[in-house]
Amino acid sequence: MITDEEFKRISVFMKRKYGIDLSQKKVIVNGRLENYLKRNGWNTCTDFLDEVKKDPTGEKERVLVNYLTTNHTYFMREFVHFDFFKNVVLPWLRVKEERTKDLRIWCGAASTGEEPYMIAMVLADFFGLQRDQWDTKVLATDISTQALQTAAQGIYSSDRLEKIPPHWKKTFMTPLAGKTQYQMKDELRREVIFRKLNLMDPFPFRKKMHTIFLRNVMIYFDEPTKQELIQKVHDTLEPGGYLFIGTTETLDRAPGMFELVQPSIYRKKEGKM
């Protein structure tokens, strides 16, 4: 069992380094770490945390983050966002970027890849035969290297694909192992660029984004951290650009930065740079 002092140490570290508030989640933290510590021969959590601090490679820190970050997502989640993206955002972008044909779309909490692959499939559907004329690549980031490795492989069990439209499954996925698993086809996987990114770090983007999907991640941040992130996201969006957040999330305390288009869909005001 993780002691109160060890839990406090973990909570402070995750809050300071990654903005994630675990202060009310001791049972979850204990459940996720206890088995790992036993399996790998750690006598106490303190011993492990000391090694995390001393490890110059950062590998033990990556292990800690992988175990403590939630990677719950699924295909077709909050599909209303993808309908809006296809029917409103992409027609606007096709006109706006007709000359450059350069789309800049970022999925900021990519987890195991379901969301950015959904975005990529919507883009492929929308542009159809014109797709090769446009830069439709999706940037997908997460702090969990384990989740990103799964995402890059693009292999999912068939039960996780039950709600996927049949034509998407046929067009974008290859059956494996007697159709108990499917893998995203190379053509689609090349459309998604997976990278590790801590949302608390400065964003490394050279150009502003047209659309940002940042869904179901701010629920893990306290209010000051959330407001800091919202400001960074605002600064990263093009004027008129769209922000999608989780359907249980709001931007109530970000007046003047975004206009509410419909619940969980926001747009940066045109005059705001």
C-alpha positions as CSV (number, residue, x, y, z in Angstrom):
1,M,0.0,0.0,0.0
2,I,1.3,3.5,-0.9
3,T,1.7,5.6,2.2
4,D,0.2,9.1,2.5
5,E,3.6,10.7,2.2
6,E,4.4,8.7,-1.0
7,F,1.0,9.6,-2.5
8,K,1.6,13.3,-1.7
9,R,5.0,13.0,-3.4
10,I,3.5,11.5,-6.5
11,S,0.6,14.1,-6.6
12,V,3.0,17.0,-6.3
13,F,5.3,15.6,-9.0
14,M,2.4,15.0,-11.5
15,K,0.9,18.4,-10.8
16,R,4.2,20.3,-11.1
17,K,5.4,18.4,-14.2
18,Y,2.3,17.6,-16.1
19,G,-0.5,19.7,-14.6
20,I,-2.5,16.6,-13.7
21,D,-4.4,16.8,-10.4
22,L,-4.3,13.5,-8.6
23,S,-5.0,14.8,-5.1
24,Q,-8.4,13.1,-4.8
25,K,-7.4,9.9,-6.5
26,K,-5.3,7.9,-4.0
27,V,-7.2,4.7,-4.5
28,I,-6.7,4.9,-8.3
29,V,-3.0,5.7,-7.9
30,N,-2.5,2.9,-5.4
31,G,-4.3,0.4,-7.7
32,R,-2.2,1.3,-10.7
33,L,1.2,1.3,-9.1
34,E,1.0,-1.4,-6.4
35,N,1.0,-4.4,-8.8
36,Y,3.7,-2.8,-10.9
37,L,6.0,-2.3,-7.9
38,K,5.5,-5.9,-6.7
39,R,6.1,-7.4,-10.2
40,N,9.3,-5.5,-10.6
41,G,10.8,-6.1,-7.2
42,W,10.5,-2.7,-5.6
43,N,10.3,-2.9,-1.8
44,T,8.6,0.4,-1.4
45,C,7.1,3.1,-3.6
46,T,9.7,5.5,-2.1
47,D,12.5,3.4,-3.6
48,F,10.9,3.6,-7.0
49,L,10.3,7.3,-6.8
50,D,13.9,7.9,-5.8
51,E,15.0,6.0,-8.9
52,V,12.6,8.0,-11.0
53,K,14.2,11.2,-9.7
54,K,17.8,9.9,-10.3
55,D,17.3,8.1,-13.7
56,P,19.1,10.3,-16.3
57,T,17.4,8.5,-19.2
58,G,13.9,9.5,-18.1
59,E,12.7,5.9,-18.7
60,K,11.4,5.3,-15.2
61,E,9.5,8.6,-15.3
62,R,7.9,7.5,-18.6
63,V,6.8,4.3,-16.8
64,L,5.3,6.3,-14.0
65,V,3.4,8.6,-16.4
66,N,2.2,5.6,-18.4
67,Y,0.7,4.0,-15.4
68,L,-0.9,7.1,-14.0
69,T,-2.4,8.7,-17.1
70,T,-5.9,7.6,-18.1
71,N,-6.2,6.5,-21.7
72,H,-9.9,5.8,-22.0
73,T,-11.2,6.5,-25.4
74,Y,-13.1,4.7,-28.2
75,F,-14.1,5.0,-31.8
76,M,-17.2,7.2,-32.5
77,R,-17.0,8.9,-29.1
78,E,-19.0,12.1,-29.1
79,F,-19.6,11.7,-32.8
80,V,-21.5,15.0,-32.9
81,H,-18.1,16.7,-33.1
82,F,-17.1,14.8,-36.2
83,D,-20.4,15.6,-37.9
84,F,-19.8,19.3,-37.2
85,F,-16.2,19.1,-38.3
86,K,-17.3,17.6,-41.6
87,N,-20.3,19.8,-42.3
88,V,-19.2,23.1,-41.0
89,V,-15.5,23.3,-40.3
90,L,-14.1,21.6,-43.4
91,P,-16.3,23.6,-45.9
92,W,-15.0,26.8,-44.2
93,L,-11.4,25.6,-44.5
94,R,-11.8,24.5,-48.1
95,V,-12.7,28.0,-49.0
96,K,-10.3,29.7,-46.6
97,E,-7.2,27.7,-47.6
98,E,-8.1,27.2,-51.3
99,R,-4.8,28.8,-52.4
100,T,-2.4,27.0,-49.9
101,K,-4.3,23.8,-49.5
102,D,-2.6,23.5,-46.1
103,L,-4.7,22.3,-43.2
104,R,-3.4,22.4,-39.7
105,I,-5.3,20.1,-37.3
106,W,-4.1,19.0,-33.9
107,C,-5.5,16.3,-31.6
108,G,-4.0,17.2,-28.3
109,A,-4.9,14.1,-26.2
110,A,-4.5,11.4,-28.8
111,S,-4.4,8.5,-26.3
112,T,-4.3,5.1,-28.2
113,G,-5.2,6.7,-31.5
114,E,-8.9,6.3,-32.0
115,E,-9.7,10.0,-32.1
116,P,-7.0,11.1,-34.6
117,Y,-7.8,8.2,-36.9
118,M,-11.5,9.3,-36.8
119,I,-10.4,12.8,-37.8
120,A,-8.3,11.3,-40.6
121,M,-11.2,9.2,-41.9
122,V,-13.5,12.2,-41.9
123,L,-10.9,14.2,-43.8
124,A,-10.6,11.4,-46.4
125,D,-14.3,11.2,-46.8
126,F,-14.7,15.0,-47.2
127,F,-12.0,15.6,-49.7
128,G,-12.4,12.4,-51.7
129,L,-10.5,12.4,-55.0
130,Q,-9.1,15.8,-54.2
131,R,-7.4,14.5,-51.0
132,D,-4.0,14.3,-52.7
133,Q,-4.1,18.0,-53.5
134,W,-4.4,19.0,-49.8
135,D,-2.1,18.6,-46.8
136,T,-4.6,16.8,-44.6
137,K,-2.2,15.3,-42.1
138,V,-3.3,15.3,-38.4
139,L,-0.9,16.0,-35.6
140,A,-1.7,13.8,-32.7
141,T,0.1,14.2,-29.3
142,D,0.0,12.7,-25.8
143,I,2.2,12.4,-22.8
144,S,2.0,8.6,-22.6
145,T,4.6,6.9,-24.7
146,Q,2.9,3.6,-24.2
147,A,-0.4,4.9,-25.6
148,L,1.4,6.5,-28.5
149,Q,3.1,3.2,-29.4
150,T,-0.3,1.5,-29.5
151,A,-1.7,4.4,-31.6
152,A,1.2,4.2,-34.2
153,Q,0.6,0.5,-34.7
154,G,-3.1,1.2,-35.3
155,I,-4.2,-2.4,-34.3
156,Y,-7.6,-2.7,-32.6
157,S,-9.8,-5.6,-31.6
158,S,-12.9,-6.1,-33.6
159,D,-15.2,-5.5,-30.6
160,R,-13.8,-1.9,-30.4
161,L,-14.8,-1.3,-34.0
162,E,-18.4,-2.4,-33.7
163,K,-19.8,1.1,-34.2
164,I,-17.6,2.0,-37.1
165,P,-19.5,2.4,-40.4
166,P,-19.0,-0.6,-42.6
167,H,-17.6,1.4,-45.5
168,W,-15.0,3.0,-43.2
169,K,-13.9,-0.5,-42.0
170,K,-13.7,-1.7,-45.6
171,T,-11.9,1.4,-46.9
172,F,-9.4,2.1,-44.1
173,M,-8.8,-1.1,-42.2
174,T,-7.2,-4.5,-42.9
175,P,-8.5,-7.6,-41.0
176,L,-5.9,-9.6,-39.0
177,A,-6.0,-12.9,-37.2
178,G,-9.3,-14.2,-38.5
179,K,-11.0,-10.8,-38.2
180,T,-10.5,-10.7,-34.4
181,Q,-8.3,-7.6,-35.0
182,Y,-8.0,-4.9,-37.6
183,Q,-5.2,-2.6,-38.5
184,M,-5.4,0.8,-40.0
185,K,-4.2,0.7,-43.5
186,D,-0.8,2.3,-44.2
187,E,-2.4,5.0,-46.3
188,L,-4.4,6.2,-43.3
189,R,-1.6,5.8,-40.8
190,R,0.6,8.0,-42.9
191,E,-2.0,10.7,-42.4
192,V,-1.5,10.9,-38.6
193,I,1.7,12.1,-37.1
194,F,2.1,10.9,-33.5
195,R,4.4,12.8,-31.1
196,K,4.9,13.0,-27.4
197,L,3.9,16.4,-25.9
198,N,3.3,17.6,-22.4
199,L,0.5,20.2,-22.5
200,M,2.3,22.0,-19.7
201,D,5.4,22.7,-21.9
202,P,5.6,25.5,-24.5
203,F,3.9,24.4,-27.7
204,P,6.4,23.9,-30.4
205,F,4.2,24.8,-33.4
206,R,5.6,27.2,-36.0
207,K,2.2,28.0,-37.5
208,K,-1.2,28.5,-35.9
209,M,-3.7,25.7,-36.0
210,H,-7.1,25.8,-37.8
211,T,-8.7,23.3,-35.6
212,I,-7.8,21.8,-32.2
213,F,-9.4,18.7,-30.6
214,L,-8.7,18.9,-26.9
215,R,-11.4,16.6,-25.6
216,N,-11.8,15.1,-22.1
217,V,-8.4,16.2,-20.9
218,M,-9.0,19.4,-18.9
219,I,-11.1,17.4,-16.4
220,Y,-7.8,16.3,-14.9
221,F,-6.5,19.8,-14.3
222,D,-7.3,22.3,-11.5
223,E,-8.8,25.6,-12.4
224,P,-5.6,27.7,-12.6
225,T,-3.9,25.0,-14.8
226,K,-6.9,24.8,-17.0
227,Q,-7.0,28.6,-17.5
228,E,-3.3,28.6,-18.4
229,L,-3.8,25.8,-20.9
230,I,-6.9,27.6,-22.4
231,Q,-4.8,30.7,-23.0
232,K,-2.1,28.7,-24.7
233,V,-4.6,27.0,-26.9
234,H,-6.2,30.4,-27.8
235,D,-2.8,31.7,-28.8
236,T,-2.2,28.6,-30.9
237,L,-5.4,28.9,-32.9
238,E,-5.9,30.9,-36.1
239,P,-8.6,33.7,-35.8
240,G,-11.8,31.9,-36.6
241,G,-10.3,28.6,-35.8
242,Y,-12.4,25.9,-33.9
243,L,-11.8,24.2,-30.6
244,F,-13.5,21.0,-29.6
245,I,-13.6,20.0,-25.9
246,G,-15.3,17.1,-24.1
247,T,-19.1,17.3,-23.9
248,T,-18.8,17.4,-20.1
249,E,-16.4,20.3,-20.2
250,T,-16.9,24.1,-20.5
251,L,-14.9,27.3,-21.0
252,D,-17.0,29.4,-18.7
253,R,-14.1,31.3,-17.3
254,A,-12.5,32.3,-20.7
255,P,-14.6,35.3,-21.6
256,G,-13.7,37.2,-24.7
257,M,-11.4,34.6,-26.1
258,F,-13.9,32.2,-27.7
259,E,-17.5,32.3,-28.9
260,L,-19.7,29.3,-28.0
261,V,-20.9,27.7,-31.3
262,Q,-22.7,24.9,-29.6
263,P,-22.1,23.0,-26.4
264,S,-18.4,21.8,-26.3
265,I,-17.6,23.5,-29.7
266,Y,-15.9,26.9,-29.6
267,R,-14.5,29.4,-32.1
268,K,-11.8,31.9,-31.7
269,K,-13.1,35.3,-32.4
270,E,-12.0,36.6,-35.8
271,G,-10.4,39.7,-34.6
272,K,-8.2,37.9,-31.9
273,M,-4.6,37.3,-32.8
